[in-house]
Amino acid sequence: MEQGRPRLALEFLRNFVSHPEPMHDSLAALSQFFVGDRTLGDTLQRVVDLSEVALPSADMVGITMLVDGKAATAVFSDPAAPEIDVAQYRGSGGPCLKAYQTSEIVGIPMLEDDERWPDFVAAASAHGIRSTLSIPLRVGDDSVGALNFYSKVDDGFGDAAVATAQAFATQAAIVLANAQAYWDARNLSEGLREAMRSRATIEQAKGVVMAQSNVDADTAFELLKQASQRENRKLRDIAEDIVRRRRREPV
């Protein structure tokens, strides 16, 4: 395995070989998905697509996550899913939010009998949904979202479907956590490289100012900072201009 590639738990690889089709196919495909080849959004969409394959009784699937600090249906297999979910995010709550917030599996066998979340029930019913299942996505003590399944038939998710969804969600959460960790690490690495490049440029500019103005390093740096404040530009940009001009000067 290449260095830096997010690793799926060995438990993941052990689990998927014991599950029948189509669960087996979905988990096998998920196990082979290298997050470094895709954006985080691509990874989320892949999880949704494979979830729908893993649970044939689902007519649509979505993932509830925090987006800019607010709950939202980040990805989905059908555009009706976010239209349904917005009712619970803005109204009286719903199964997706509860699964995400409490780490409980939340199923509604028959929407017409549920009195807990009237706004959600009304929105789902308007799209022909008759039953739902929401599974928390957790890695250790950390919640990364909720995987939501919607069916157009009553009691669309029996005990076997719940077990399948839970097994898939466990492994999907690992993939999502690995994807997030991968991109966090990559962004941090890129940020550090940029910081090192900026520091090197600033040091070169200081050397130019020291030579041209016959001042020490501290004074040269202060002159750079003053120019940055005076021109309302980043110190790095001021330094790049000085280094660029110096390179164009005849020897």
Rosetta silent file (secondary structure, phi, psi, omega in degrees, C-alpha in Angstrom):
SEQUENCE: MEQGRPRLALEFLRNFVSHPEPMHDSLAALSQFFVGDRTLGDTLQRVVDLSEVALPSADMVGITMLVDGKAATAVFSDPAAPEIDVAQYRGSGGPCLKAYQTSEIVGIPMLEDDERWPDFVAAASAHGIRSTLSIPLRVGDDSVGALNFYSKVDDGFGDAAVATAQAFATQAAIVLANAQAYWDARNLSEGLREAMRSRATIEQAKGVVMAQSNVDADTAFELLKQASQRENRKLRDIAEDIVRRRRREPV
SCORE:     score description
SCORE:     0.000 S_00000001
   1 L     0.000  135.207 -175.675    0.000    0.000    0.000 S_00000001
   2 L   -66.938  147.003  178.071    1.387    3.419   -0.969 S_00000001
   3 L   -61.370  135.092  179.214    2.554    5.721    1.782 S_00000001
   4 L    89.693  -11.021 -179.850   -0.153    8.177    2.825 S_00000001
   5 L   -73.555  127.713  178.321   -3.010    6.092    1.428 S_00000001
   6 L   -60.438  137.078 -176.601   -5.874    5.970    3.960 S_00000001
   7 L  -105.980  135.284  173.576   -6.297    2.438    5.230 S_00000001
   8 L   -81.886  148.047 -179.780   -9.578    0.687    5.806 S_00000001
   9 L   -62.132  145.170  176.809   -9.815   -1.372    8.985 S_00000001
  10 H   -59.713  -30.926  178.238   -9.000   -5.061    8.646 S_00000001
  11 H   -59.526  -37.441  177.090  -12.354   -5.648   10.255 S_00000001
  12 H   -57.459  -50.274 -175.702  -13.915   -4.007    7.164 S_00000001
  13 H   -67.359  -32.476  177.733  -12.241   -6.478    4.828 S_00000001
  14 H   -69.218  -39.432 -173.747  -13.253   -9.391    7.019 S_00000001
  15 H   -68.877  -42.311 -168.423  -16.863   -8.295    7.206 S_00000001
  16 H   -71.038  -21.596 -178.100  -17.698   -7.770    3.567 S_00000001
  17 L   -74.278  -16.629 -177.110  -16.783  -11.289    2.440 S_00000001
  18 L   -93.849   -5.093 -176.911  -19.467  -12.794    4.684 S_00000001
  19 L   -95.044  141.040 -179.973  -22.378  -10.728    3.347 S_00000001
  20 L   -73.046  167.758  172.812  -24.584  -11.921    0.459 S_00000001
  21 L   -64.011  149.105   -2.887  -25.196  -10.028   -2.762 S_00000001
  22 L   -87.150   -0.107  179.322  -25.791   -7.121   -3.338 S_00000001
  23 H   -57.406  -42.841 -179.586  -24.333   -6.126    0.032 S_00000001
  24 H   -57.417  -46.491 -178.437  -21.139   -8.017   -0.814 S_00000001
  25 H   -62.819  -41.608 -178.052  -20.685   -6.099   -4.076 S_00000001
  26 H   -66.013  -44.212 -179.967  -21.226   -2.712   -2.445 S_00000001
  27 H   -68.979  -37.698  177.979  -18.785   -3.340    0.369 S_00000001
  28 H   -62.353  -43.059  179.353  -16.240   -4.829   -2.017 S_00000001
  29 H   -65.340  -39.647 -179.844  -16.480   -1.743   -4.227 S_00000001
  30 H   -66.683  -36.543 -179.295  -16.188    0.549   -1.229 S_00000001
  31 H   -66.008  -25.840 -177.864  -13.110   -1.312    0.006 S_00000001
  32 L   -94.102    1.299 -176.129  -11.387   -0.680   -3.334 S_00000001
  33 L   -85.237  112.659 -179.764  -12.212    3.028   -3.430 S_00000001
  34 L   -90.840  111.627 -173.701   -9.030    5.051   -2.925 S_00000001
  35 H   -65.721  -22.591 -179.985  -10.029    8.442   -1.567 S_00000001
  36 H   -68.088  -15.885  178.795   -6.783   10.013   -2.733 S_00000001
  37 H   -89.233   -4.267 -173.146   -7.983    9.680   -6.321 S_00000001
  38 L  -135.957  161.673  171.401  -11.182   11.658   -5.650 S_00000001
  39 L   -76.098  169.170  177.266  -12.382   14.804   -3.906 S_00000001
  40 H   -62.400  -38.423  177.811  -14.249   14.512   -0.619 S_00000001
  41 H   -62.162  -39.619  177.522  -17.466   15.238   -2.500 S_00000001
  42 H   -62.774  -40.301 -179.991  -16.741   12.383   -4.912 S_00000001
  43 H   -64.218  -44.594  178.363  -16.192   10.044   -1.967 S_00000001
  44 H   -60.386  -44.097 -179.473  -19.493   11.045   -0.366 S_00000001
  45 H   -64.956  -36.767  178.501  -21.358   10.515   -3.630 S_00000001
  46 H   -64.150  -40.418  177.980  -19.766    7.099   -4.063 S_00000001
  47 H   -60.986  -43.992  179.597  -20.944    6.099   -0.580 S_00000001
  48 H   -62.329  -46.938 -177.621  -24.496    7.167   -1.449 S_00000001
  49 H   -61.481  -43.367 -179.670  -24.492    5.299   -4.754 S_00000001
  50 H   -71.693  -29.419  177.277  -23.194    2.092   -3.176 S_00000001
  51 H   -62.962  -40.822 -178.675  -25.661    2.431   -0.275 S_00000001
  52 H   -66.959  -34.072  176.553  -28.545    2.360   -2.713 S_00000001
  53 H   -70.410  -39.797 -177.490  -27.152   -0.793   -4.300 S_00000001
  54 H   -65.709  -29.366 -177.367  -26.628   -2.412   -0.896 S_00000001
  55 L  -123.036   85.244 -175.010  -30.253   -1.815    0.116 S_00000001
  56 L   -60.130  -22.444 -179.816  -32.490   -2.528   -2.911 S_00000001
  57 L   -73.424   -9.767  179.664  -35.632   -1.628   -0.939 S_00000001
  58 L   -84.027  129.178  175.735  -34.453    2.013   -0.849 S_00000001
  59 L   -88.093  -20.316  174.650  -35.878    4.290   -3.542 S_00000001
  60 E  -159.647  156.869 -177.160  -33.471    7.084   -2.610 S_00000001
  61 E  -137.312  145.578  174.921  -30.563    7.692   -0.260 S_00000001
  62 E  -146.211  163.376  176.761  -29.011   10.806    1.279 S_00000001
  63 E  -121.174  123.421  174.090  -26.370   11.743    3.833 S_00000001
  64 E   -87.136  126.806  178.243  -27.038   14.294    6.565 S_00000001
  65 E  -145.417  168.581  172.283  -23.907   16.230    7.548 S_00000001
  66 E   -83.652  126.622  176.307  -22.906   19.617    8.878 S_00000001
  67 E  -124.147  114.513 -175.985  -22.245   22.067    6.043 S_00000001
  68 L    55.734   39.472  175.305  -20.924   25.455    7.182 S_00000001
  69 L    82.013    1.783 -179.073  -22.097   24.621   10.699 S_00000001
  70 E  -125.308  145.143  178.589  -25.656   23.714    9.686 S_00000001
  71 E   -65.975  137.629  179.495  -27.288   20.340    9.065 S_00000001
  72 E  -157.122  159.371  173.385  -27.860   19.644    5.377 S_00000001
  73 E   -87.101   96.200 -170.140  -28.257   16.757    2.960 S_00000001
  74 E   -66.860  -42.524  178.629  -24.757   16.958    1.567 S_00000001
  75 E  -140.047  160.253 -174.352  -25.137   14.304   -1.140 S_00000001
  76 E  -162.548  160.755  178.293  -28.053   12.255   -2.417 S_00000001
  77 L   -95.236  -13.501 -178.148  -29.157    9.772   -5.053 S_00000001
  78 L  -144.595  132.851 -177.963  -32.349   11.654   -5.915 S_00000001
  79 L   -61.425  -13.552  177.065  -32.978   15.429   -5.857 S_00000001
  80 H   -71.532  -26.167 -176.817  -36.164   14.776   -3.877 S_00000001
  81 H   -58.857  -51.729  178.040  -34.098   13.735   -0.840 S_00000001
  82 H   -65.998  -28.890  177.431  -32.841   17.244    0.082 S_00000001
  83 H   -66.107  -35.445  176.655  -36.295   18.653   -0.643 S_00000001
  84 H   -71.253  -46.081 -172.415  -37.713   16.252    1.944 S_00000001
  85 H   -68.714  -28.998 -178.016  -34.941   16.809    4.461 S_00000001
  86 H   -59.803  -26.939  178.814  -35.089   20.595    4.453 S_00000001
  87 H   -64.347  -37.184 -179.802  -38.432   20.276    6.256 S_00000001
  88 H   -79.719  -30.229  179.489  -36.759   18.617    9.243 S_00000001
  89 H   -70.316  -31.702 -178.001  -33.790   20.993    9.246 S_00000001
  90 H  -101.175  -15.890 -172.757  -36.073   24.039    9.382 S_00000001
  91 L  -109.652 -124.428 -170.716  -39.061   22.575   11.200 S_00000001
  92 L   -92.588   13.608 -178.979  -39.781   20.148   13.994 S_00000001
  93 L    92.996 -172.993 -178.878  -36.810   17.832   13.420 S_00000001
  94 L   179.413  179.065 -175.373  -36.805   14.390   11.903 S_00000001
  95 H   -65.393  -35.671 -179.106  -35.233   10.923   11.830 S_00000001
  96 H   -64.678  -46.006  178.901  -32.054   11.978   10.008 S_00000001
  97 H   -63.379  -42.524 -178.827  -31.253   14.660   12.575 S_00000001
  98 H   -63.916  -43.204  179.177  -32.050   12.354   15.475 S_00000001
  99 H   -61.790  -41.512 -179.998  -29.803    9.593   14.118 S_00000001
 100 H   -66.457  -44.054 -172.857  -26.984   12.103   13.605 S_00000001
 101 H   -80.565  -30.232 -174.081  -27.359   13.782   16.988 S_00000001
 102 H  -110.695   -7.942 -176.285  -28.044   10.732   19.180 S_00000001
 103 L    63.232   25.008  177.430  -26.224    7.931   17.309 S_00000001
 104 L  -101.195  147.380  171.118  -29.450    5.916   17.371 S_00000001
 105 L   -76.536  127.707 -176.839  -30.903    3.955   14.476 S_00000001
 106 E  -122.485  114.489  178.342  -34.216    5.627   13.631 S_00000001
 107 E  -118.138  143.429  174.294  -36.788    3.822   11.528 S_00000001
 108 E  -122.633   98.525 -177.282  -40.304    4.868   10.552 S_00000001
 109 L   -62.076  -38.079  179.336  -42.161    1.774    9.254 S_00000001
 110 L  -139.626  110.196 -175.592  -45.249    3.783    8.260 S_00000001
 111 H   -58.917  -36.661 -175.672  -44.990    7.540    7.919 S_00000001
 112 H   -65.813  -17.468  179.219  -48.732    8.066    8.224 S_00000001
 113 H   -94.751   -6.032 -175.224  -48.628    6.633   11.763 S_00000001
 114 L   -89.569  129.634 -178.172  -45.746    8.834   12.956 S_00000001
 115 L  -114.105    3.912 -175.505  -46.664   11.896   15.031 S_00000001
 116 L   -76.702  -38.576 -171.767  -43.201   13.024   16.131 S_00000001
 117 L  -131.093   77.478 -174.573  -42.163   15.076   13.109 S_00000001
 118 H   -60.543  -37.103 -179.761  -45.193   16.438   11.237 S_00000001
 119 H   -65.339  -45.039  179.130  -43.191   18.727    8.910 S_00000001
 120 H   -63.971  -45.958 -179.281  -40.906   15.907    7.819 S_00000001
 121 H   -59.338  -42.408 -179.495  -43.783   13.452    7.404 S_00000001
 122 H   -64.797  -43.091 -179.443  -45.707   15.918    5.252 S_00000001
 123 H   -66.530  -43.177 -179.728  -42.707   16.618    3.003 S_00000001
 124 H   -65.892  -43.403 -179.374  -41.831   12.939    2.627 S_00000001
 125 H   -62.839  -35.874  179.484  -45.434   11.937    1.932 S_00000001
 126 H   -63.420  -22.554  178.442  -45.685   14.625   -0.734 S_00000001
 127 L  -101.724   13.758  176.180  -42.864   12.816   -2.571 S_00000001
 128 L    81.443   10.244 -179.492  -44.512    9.420   -2.249 S_00000001
 129 L   -80.633  134.643 -177.155  -42.311    8.177    0.610 S_00000001
 130 L  -113.432  -24.536  179.920  -44.013    5.671    2.928 S_00000001
 131 E  -151.853  154.517 -177.703  -41.177    4.531    5.232 S_00000001
 132 E  -140.238  161.447  175.996  -37.648    5.639    6.173 S_00000001
 133 E  -145.248  126.134  179.216  -34.511    4.385    7.887 S_00000001
 134 E  -121.734  126.324 -176.536  -31.705    6.578    9.251 S_00000001
 135 E  -117.460  126.597  178.685  -28.397    5.061   10.383 S_00000001
 136 E   -66.582  143.176  174.278  -25.753    7.091   12.264 S_00000001
 137 E  -104.812  108.337 -175.843  -22.317    7.349   10.685 S_00000001
 138 E  -134.179  145.675  171.319  -19.790    7.174   13.510 S_00000001
 139 E  -127.569  109.803 -174.032  -16.108    6.431   13.920 S_00000001
 140 L    64.302 -125.843  179.254  -15.275    5.889   17.572 S_00000001
 141 L   -94.833    1.777 -175.074  -16.875    8.731   19.501 S_00000001
 142 E   -97.473  130.127  175.467  -17.026   11.047   16.498 S_00000001
 143 E   -92.142  128.981  178.921  -20.214   11.560   14.507 S_00000001
 144 E  -112.361   -3.242  177.732  -19.643   12.198   10.813 S_00000001
 145 E   150.481 -163.819  176.265  -23.274   12.189    9.690 S_00000001
 146 E  -141.280  137.815  179.164  -26.307    9.985    9.112 S_00000001
 147 E   -98.403  120.748 -170.400  -27.103    7.694    6.196 S_00000001
 148 E  -116.528  129.360  179.975  -30.772    8.010    5.251 S_00000001
 149 E  -115.364  140.707 -178.446  -32.869    5.565    3.234 S_00000001
 150 E  -128.481  134.711 -179.946  -36.336    6.283    1.827 S_00000001
 151 E  -125.689  147.855  179.767  -38.868    3.771    0.516 S_00000001
 152 L   -95.166   14.380  175.677  -42.144    4.243   -1.346 S_00000001
 153 L  -125.500  154.429  175.851  -43.727    1.236    0.342 S_00000001
 154 L   -65.271  143.193  177.013  -44.904    0.681    3.904 S_00000001
 155 L    50.771   48.652 -177.711  -42.410   -1.112    6.160 S_00000001
 156 L   -72.048  -12.632 -175.450  -39.753   -0.968    3.484 S_00000001
 157 L  -129.473   91.070  177.434  -36.956   -1.734    5.923 S_00000001
 158 L   -78.254 -170.862 -176.832  -37.364   -4.916    7.941 S_00000001
 159 H   -59.724  -40.925 -179.485  -34.867   -6.414   10.378 S_00000001
 160 H   -64.807  -40.972  179.352  -32.663   -7.801    7.603 S_00000001
 161 H   -65.330  -39.756  178.684  -32.559   -4.431    5.840 S_00000001
 162 H   -62.586  -43.661  179.451  -31.652   -2.667    9.098 S_00000001
 163 H   -63.092  -41.591  178.325  -28.801   -5.111    9.707 S_00000001
 164 H   -63.966  -46.317 -179.216  -27.528   -4.633    6.156 S_00000001
 165 H   -62.718  -40.005 -179.259  -27.762   -0.842    6.396 S_00000001
 166 H   -66.673  -41.735  178.473  -25.976   -0.817    9.733 S_00000001
 167 H   -62.886  -43.354  179.532  -23.138   -3.017    8.432 S_00000001
 168 H   -66.128  -43.227 -178.082  -22.705   -0.812    5.388 S_00000001
 169 H   -62.370  -36.304  178.788  -22.885    2.416    7.432 S_00000001
 170 H   -59.745  -45.183 -179.043  -20.156    1.175    9.774 S_00000001
 171 H   -76.229  -35.325  178.056  -17.748    0.715    6.895 S_00000001
 172 H   -62.963  -38.013  179.237  -18.910    3.837    5.054 S_00000001
 173 H   -62.038  -37.528  178.386  -18.158    5.921    8.161 S_00000001
 174 H   -65.013  -43.550  178.796  -14.594    4.613    8.128 S_00000001
 175 H   -61.619  -44.510 -179.088  -14.200    5.564    4.476 S_00000001
 176 H   -65.666  -40.712  178.622  -15.584    9.063    5.111 S_00000001
 177 H   -64.984  -40.128  176.843  -13.364    9.579    8.150 S_00000001
 178 H   -64.153  -40.007  178.709  -10.348    8.424    6.134 S_00000001
 179 H   -62.993  -45.128  179.484  -11.301   10.762    3.304 S_00000001
 180 H   -62.897  -43.321  179.599  -11.614   13.700    5.688 S_00000001
 181 H   -64.022  -39.797  179.378   -8.302   12.850    7.342 S_00000001
 182 H   -60.460  -49.255 -176.254   -6.632   12.499    3.944 S_00000001
 183 H   -72.970  -31.927  174.261   -7.782   15.902    2.714 S_00000001
 184 H   -62.636  -45.520 -179.698   -7.066   17.572    6.058 S_00000001
 185 H   -65.339  -40.758 -179.779   -3.531   16.206    5.947 S_00000001
 186 H   -65.328  -44.132  179.181   -3.129   17.160    2.289 S_00000001
 187 H   -64.313  -38.409  178.035   -4.385   20.701    2.887 S_00000001
 188 H   -64.277  -43.674 -179.681   -2.094   21.023    5.904 S_00000001
 189 H   -62.160  -43.830  179.045    0.863   19.790    3.879 S_00000001
 190 H   -65.114  -37.586  178.109    0.111   22.206    1.053 S_00000001
 191 H   -64.868  -39.716  178.717   -0.281   25.036    3.555 S_00000001
 192 H   -66.940  -40.072  178.404    3.089   24.232    5.124 S_00000001
 193 H   -63.437  -40.996  179.072    4.775   24.116    1.727 S_00000001
 194 H   -64.762  -39.730  179.175    3.263   27.481    0.831 S_00000001
 195 H   -63.884  -39.701  178.876    4.393   28.924    4.160 S_00000001
 196 H   -66.398  -40.498  177.757    7.928   27.668    3.558 S_00000001
 197 H   -63.349  -41.527  179.623    7.952   29.180    0.053 S_00000001
 198 H   -63.906  -42.677 -179.109    6.710   32.503    1.426 S_00000001
 199 H   -63.506  -40.615 -179.976    9.327   32.519    4.173 S_00000001
 200 H   -63.248  -40.661  179.437   12.107   31.842    1.655 S_00000001
 201 H   -65.610  -41.896  179.907   10.915   34.724   -0.541 S_00000001
 202 H   -63.550  -39.564  178.723   10.716   37.083    2.431 S_00000001
 203 H   -64.283  -38.481  177.297   14.251   36.130    3.463 S_00000001
 204 H   -64.403  -42.459  179.507   15.478   36.909   -0.066 S_00000001
 205 H   -63.976  -39.646  176.922   13.721   40.272   -0.001 S_00000001
 206 H   -58.698  -41.793  179.866   15.275   41.076    3.369 S_00000001
 207 H   -62.677  -39.539  178.360   18.683   40.406    1.871 S_00000001
 208 H   -63.750  -46.739 -179.282   17.964   42.788   -1.002 S_00000001
 209 H   -63.538  -40.575  179.331   16.789   45.545    1.369 S_00000001
 210 H   -60.597  -42.169 -178.272   19.816   45.028    3.633 S_00000001
 211 H   -71.380  -41.230 -175.925   22.190   45.407    0.686 S_00000001
 212 H   -76.300  -34.106 -174.364   20.414   48.375   -0.876 S_00000001
 213 H  -107.003   -2.107  178.870   19.741   50.330    2.338 S_00000001
 214 L    55.600   51.525  178.902   22.751   49.208    4.359 S_00000001
 215 L  -125.025  167.322  179.127   20.624   48.078    7.323 S_00000001
 216 L   -83.112  177.646 -174.449   20.581   44.995    9.527 S_00000001
 217 H   -63.019  -42.268 -178.550   18.114   42.076    9.194 S_00000001
 218 H   -63.938  -42.925 -179.662   15.660   43.340   11.827 S_00000001
 219 H   -66.908  -38.948  178.747   15.462   46.789   10.251 S_00000001
 220 H   -61.587  -41.093  179.396   15.026   45.285    6.791 S_00000001
 221 H   -66.161  -39.121  177.571   12.106   43.205    8.040 S_00000001
 222 H   -63.412  -39.264  178.310   10.503   46.262    9.635 S_00000001
 223 H   -63.851  -38.744  176.724   10.805   48.135    6.350 S_00000001
 224 H   -64.187  -43.843  179.079    9.054   45.253    4.585 S_00000001
 225 H   -63.310  -41.014  178.675    6.244   45.259    7.152 S_00000001
 226 H   -62.357  -40.930  178.607    5.820   49.025    6.828 S_00000001
 227 H   -65.056  -38.185  178.710    5.542   48.679    3.039 S_00000001
 228 H   -62.828  -44.558  179.809    2.953   45.916    3.496 S_00000001
 229 H   -69.151  -39.957 -177.445    0.848   48.090    5.809 S_00000001
 230 H   -66.329  -39.730 -177.384    1.241   51.201    3.675 S_00000001
 231 H   -94.179   -3.004 -179.796    0.182   49.441    0.461 S_00000001
 232 L    55.286   47.839  179.149   -2.364   47.194    2.188 S_00000001
 233 L  -130.647  159.135  179.734   -0.825   44.115    0.593 S_00000001
 234 L   -65.957  145.354  179.197    0.461   40.848    1.967 S_00000001
 235 H   -57.877  -38.088  179.612    4.057   40.833    3.131 S_00000001
 236 H   -61.181  -41.103 -179.193    4.717   37.874    0.820 S_00000001
 237 H   -67.100  -39.214  176.210    3.521   39.854   -2.220 S_00000001
 238 H   -60.462  -45.138 -178.671    5.754   42.818   -1.313 S_00000001
 239 H   -63.541  -41.206  179.909    8.692   40.434   -0.966 S_00000001
 240 H   -62.304  -39.880  178.826    7.976   38.773   -4.327 S_00000001
 241 H   -62.758  -43.203 -178.914    7.960   42.160   -6.068 S_00000001
 242 H   -64.181  -44.405 -179.752   11.316   43.106   -4.550 S_00000001
 243 H   -65.987  -39.755 -179.620   12.906   39.775   -5.509 S_00000001
 244 H   -64.636  -43.484  179.181   11.444   39.957   -9.029 S_00000001
 245 H   -64.664  -38.090 -179.007   12.771   43.496   -9.570 S_00000001
 246 H   -64.550  -36.600  179.885   16.198   42.496   -8.274 S_00000001
 247 H   -68.901  -26.974 -179.152   16.385   39.623  -10.744 S_00000001
 248 H   -84.184  -15.082 -178.270   15.638   41.989  -13.635 S_00000001
 249 L   -71.102  142.625  178.070   18.360   44.431  -12.650 S_00000001
 250 L   -67.573  146.265 -179.680   21.605   44.217  -14.689 S_00000001
 251 L   -76.278    0.000    0.000   24.542   42.691  -12.888 S_00000001
